[in-house]
Amino acid sequence: MNQIKLLKTVLFSLPLFLIAGNVKAQIPDTLYYKHNTTYFWVSDELGIASPGWYGAGSINVMVNGFLYTVKASVNDGLNGNSSFFTDEYALMFGKKVTHNPFGNYMLTAGVALVNVTDKAAGSISSRVGFPVQLKYLNNAWLCGLAGFTVSAGVNINRGHSFGVLTAGIVLGKLREKVKRYRSVILNICHQKNLEIKT
């Protein structure tokens, strides 16, 4: 019952986060993310679950700040019992909720197939899970072709819910290829022009 209440709270709160993140775009964001342009990347992450080790790989596509993710993960030592092993296959949707040049937060939620293997019994049980993830993505390397990510999340499901904390690397088209020193100058000029017009 507590898990159902938590799930409802998260799902009802997600649209508020998405709307709040889109209310006011800061000036630097317009230099790095163009309207109707597709940005994409692959991510490889390692971390800890509750408790145990956790590994995940994902394919991500972002258009106009909206993020679409396909993710696969494995988790050993689920719920403190090393006799359990789980794998997760998730479809997630979310939003870039900040508008910074080289590092942004993204909030996503979705649905997943969770397979739990009992190593001792040799049995596998499947259930539907509801993953929620808050991700920080830094895109400062190689003019936006590489970066790193840190994320925290949960998967709420029947009997084997778990939380994760991960870090990893990302490769792809993360933003527009604006060099750091040039972007600073453009930001200053853009701000001055706006001040003159207003």
N, C-alpha and C positions, 0 to 999 in steps of 0.2 A: 504494500500500500504506500509506504514512504517513497519507494522508487517511482511509482506512478505519479504521485504528487510532484516530485522533483522534475520528472519528465515534462509534465504539463507546464510547470513554472518556466523551464528552460525554453520550451517551444513557443510559449506565449510571449516571452521576453525577447526572443531573437529578432522579430520584426522591429521592435523598438530600437535595438542596437543598430540594425541596418539603416533605419531612417535617420537616426541621430548621426551616424557616420557620413551621411550624404547631405546633411543640411547645409554645411558650410565647407567648401573646398578651399584650402589655403592656396596662395599664389604659387609657391614652388611646385605644386602638384601638376600644374598645366604644362610644365616643361618636360615632364618625365612620362606622363600617361596621356595619350591622345584619345579623343572621342572616337568610338567605333573601331578601335584598333585592338587586335587580339594579341595578348601576351600569354606565354606558355612556358612551363618548366617541369622538369622531373626532380623529385626529391628523394633522398635516401637518408633515413633517420634511425638512430639508435638511442635507447634510453632505458628507463626503469618503469615497471608497472607496479601494481599494488598486491603483493610485491613480486619481484622477479624481473627478468630482462625482457626487453621489448624491441622489436625491429619492424620498420615500416617503409614501404616504397609507395610513391604516389605520382600520378600525372595530373597536372593542374592547368586550367585554362581560365584566363580572366579577361572580361570585356566590360568596359565602362564601370570598372570597379567591382563587378559581380564575379565571384569565384566559383568554378565548377571543378570538383575533385573526384578522382577515382583512386581508392587507396586499398592496399593489401597489407596485412600485418600479421605477426606471430608474437605470442606471449607465453613464456614458460614460467611455471611457478604461480599460476593463477590463484588468487585468494590465499596465498601463503602455503599452498599445498603443491609440492613439487611433482606429485603424481598426475597433475593436470597440465594439459597443453592446449592452447587455443589459437585458432587462426580466424582472421576477420577480413571481410570483403565489403567495402563501404562505398556508397555514392553520397557525396556531400555537396551542399550549396551554401554560399555565404557572401560576405561583403568585406571589402577593404574599408576599415572604419577610421583610418587616419589618412592624412594627405601630406606626408613628408617626402623629401627628395630621395633618401637612401635607406630608410627603414620604416616599415609600416606594420600595423597590427591588422589581423584578419580574423573574423569570427565565422565559423561554419558549423552546420549541423546536417544530419541526414539519417539514412537508414542503412543497416548492415546485416549481412549474414554472418553469424558467429557459430563456429564449430568448436565444441569442447571435447577433447579426447581424454578419457580416463586411462592412463598408462597401465595401471594395475589390472583393470578389467578388460582392457583392449576394446572398449566401446566408444562410439562417437555419437554425441547428441548435438542437434542443431537448433538454433533459436534466432529470432529477430532481435537485433540490437539497435539502439539509437545513439550514435556517436555525436558528441559536441566537442569542438576544439577551438582554442584561442591560440593563434599562431603569430609570432613575430618573424618577419622576413626582411633580411638585409640584402640589398641588391647592388652594393657599391663596387664589386669586383669586376674587372675586365669590361668596363663601360656597360654594365648591366647584363652581362652574359653569365655571371656566376655570383653566388652569394652563400649565405648560411641562414639557417632557420632554427628557432627554438619554439617549442610548443608544449602546451598542457591541455589535457582533455580527459573525457570520461566516455565509457560505453555503458549505457544503461540497458540491461537485459535481464531476463528471468533467471535468477539463481547465480549468475556469474558476472555481475557488473564489476568493472575495474576502472582505475584511473591510470594515466600515463604522463610521463614527463620526458621529452626527447630533445635531441639536438642533431643537426645534420647539415648536409650541403645541398645546394640547388644549382641546376644548370638549365639554361634556356634563354628566351627573350623575356627578361624580367622588367625592362623599362626601355625608354628611348635612349639612344647612345649619346648622351650629353656628358662631356667630361666635367669633372668636379669643379675645376677652377673656372671654366667657361660658364657653368651654371650659376655660380655665385654672382658673376658680373651681370648675367641676364636677369637674375632675380632682382638685383639692386636697380637696374634700369627699368624693369617692369614696375616695381614699386614706385619709383620716382614719377613715371608717366601717369600712374593711377592717381598719385597725389596731386599732380598738376591739373588733371581733368576734373577732379572733384573739388 
